[in-house]
Amino acid sequence: MPISLDMQYRFPFPAFSNGWFCVAYSNELPLKKVIPLRYFGKDLVLIALPIQ
C-alpha cells in the first residue's frame, strides 16, 4: 500500500515536539498554588499568578 503525500510530510516525527500541548485548564489552577506534574517524560510545575 503506497504512502499518501500527506503521510510523507508527517513522518518521521521530529525528535522534539515543536508545538503547544494543554496540560491543564485555567479553572483547574488555584491562584498562587504550585502544582507538580509529570508529562512527556519531564517534571513540570504549574502556577497561576494574578495579573498585576
Secondary structure, 3 states (H helix, E strand, C coil): CCCCHHHHHHCCCCCCCCCCCCCCCHHHCCECCCEEEEECCEEEEECECCCC
